[in-house]
Amino acid sequence: MNLPDCVMSVESIEDDLPGIKQVSASYQKQQMVVDYDETQVSEAQILSAVARQGYHAEALESD
């Protein structure tokens, strides 16, 4: 993420995909956390939505 406005762009996937409960992105950490319902949306769909916004994302193991 290059600009703080990018955070808002990435967080907008919450409105684009069913099953997304919350998206929290950090410009400083260049990281986002997505809380989602796995029965409604897949990890691949989330990564694809981020890519459509023009950014690269990779899934990390959850705690």
Residue frames as qw, qx, qy, qz and C-alpha x, y, z in Angstrom:
[[0.000, 0.890, 0.456, 0.000, 0.00, 0.00, 0.00],
 [0.491, 0.262, 0.019, 0.831, 1.45, 3.30, -1.03],
 [0.128, -0.365, 0.028, -0.922, -1.06, 5.86, 0.25],
 [0.226, 0.096, 0.730, -0.638, -3.47, 6.03, 3.19],
 [0.626, 0.264, -0.058, -0.732, -6.30, 6.23, 0.63],
 [0.476, 0.227, -0.821, -0.218, -5.29, 2.74, -0.44],
 [0.064, 0.031, 0.880, -0.471, -6.46, 1.45, 2.94],
 [0.516, 0.323, 0.328, -0.723, -9.97, 2.67, 2.21],
 [0.582, 0.385, -0.505, -0.508, -9.83, 1.11, -1.24],
 [0.322, 0.150, -0.933, 0.062, -8.82, -2.29, 0.12],
 [0.184, 0.136, 0.754, -0.616, -11.34, -2.08, 2.97],
 [0.543, 0.241, -0.087, -0.800, -14.08, -1.53, 0.38],
 [0.368, 0.078, -0.892, -0.252, -14.10, -5.27, -0.38],
 [0.132, 0.183, 0.799, -0.557, -16.34, -5.50, 2.69],
 [0.490, 0.439, 0.188, -0.729, -19.10, -3.95, 0.56],
 [0.457, 0.441, -0.576, -0.514, -18.29, -6.05, -2.52],
 [0.420, 0.108, -0.899, -0.059, -18.40, -9.58, -1.15],
 [0.751, -0.464, -0.150, -0.446, -21.09, -11.39, 0.81],
 [0.909, -0.249, -0.285, 0.175, -19.88, -12.96, 4.03],
 [0.447, 0.322, -0.326, 0.768, -17.25, -10.33, 4.84],
 [0.450, -0.733, -0.484, 0.160, -17.86, -9.28, 8.43],
 [0.225, -0.943, 0.083, 0.228, -15.01, -6.80, 8.86],
 [0.757, 0.406, -0.037, 0.511, -11.87, -5.62, 7.07],
 [0.359, -0.906, 0.082, 0.210, -9.14, -3.77, 8.90],
 [0.763, 0.454, -0.022, 0.459, -6.16, -2.53, 6.89],
 [0.463, -0.787, 0.057, 0.402, -3.00, -0.81, 8.15],
 [0.499, 0.845, -0.155, 0.117, -0.94, 1.47, 5.93],
 [0.199, -0.793, 0.563, -0.120, 2.01, 1.37, 8.35],
 [0.634, -0.261, 0.727, -0.040, 2.08, -2.42, 8.60],
 [0.414, 0.349, -0.611, -0.578, 1.07, -2.97, 4.97],
 [0.061, -0.076, -0.989, 0.109, -1.28, -5.61, 6.29],
 [0.553, -0.195, -0.099, -0.804, -4.99, -6.30, 6.47],
 [0.145, 0.036, 0.940, -0.307, -7.13, -8.58, 8.58],
 [0.508, -0.088, -0.427, -0.743, -10.39, -9.94, 7.23],
 [0.353, 0.052, 0.817, -0.453, -13.10, -11.49, 9.40],
 [0.512, 0.176, -0.454, -0.707, -15.37, -13.54, 7.14],
 [0.802, 0.010, 0.456, -0.385, -17.90, -16.36, 7.00],
 [0.155, -0.349, 0.847, 0.370, -16.20, -19.27, 5.23],
 [0.422, 0.376, 0.825, -0.033, -19.60, -20.64, 4.17],
 [0.359, 0.845, 0.310, -0.247, -20.32, -17.51, 2.12],
 [0.374, 0.885, -0.278, -0.016, -16.95, -16.41, 0.72],
 [0.945, -0.037, -0.046, 0.323, -13.63, -18.14, 0.12],
 [0.489, -0.628, 0.209, 0.568, -10.09, -17.00, 0.77],
 [0.460, 0.133, 0.564, 0.673, -9.50, -17.09, -3.00],
 [0.096, 0.801, 0.499, 0.318, -12.45, -14.75, -3.59],
 [0.343, -0.896, -0.073, 0.272, -11.07, -12.29, -1.04],
 [0.522, -0.382, 0.402, 0.648, -7.61, -12.35, -2.60],
 [0.357, 0.424, 0.609, 0.567, -9.16, -11.86, -6.03],
 [0.060, -0.922, -0.374, -0.079, -11.17, -8.85, -4.79],
 [0.424, -0.760, 0.150, 0.470, -7.98, -7.28, -3.44],
 [0.502, -0.051, 0.557, 0.660, -6.26, -7.91, -6.77],
 [0.227, 0.707, 0.558, 0.371, -9.13, -6.18, -8.59],
 [0.213, -0.955, -0.124, 0.163, -8.37, -3.13, -6.45],
 [0.495, 0.788, -0.277, 0.239, -4.83, -3.23, -7.86],
 [0.302, -0.704, 0.583, -0.271, -3.00, -4.72, -4.87],
 [0.622, 0.184, -0.761, 0.031, -1.23, -7.97, -4.10],
 [0.610, -0.492, 0.367, -0.501, -2.29, -9.99, -1.07],
 [0.507, 0.168, -0.844, 0.052, -1.23, -13.29, 0.43],
 [0.761, -0.527, -0.192, -0.326, -2.99, -15.31, 3.06],
 [0.107, 0.485, -0.739, 0.455, -1.17, -15.83, 6.33],
 [0.465, -0.259, -0.837, 0.127, -1.87, -18.46, 8.92],
 [0.409, -0.694, -0.085, -0.586, -4.41, -17.28, 11.49],
 [0.016, -0.410, 0.724, -0.555, -3.65, -17.40, 15.20]]
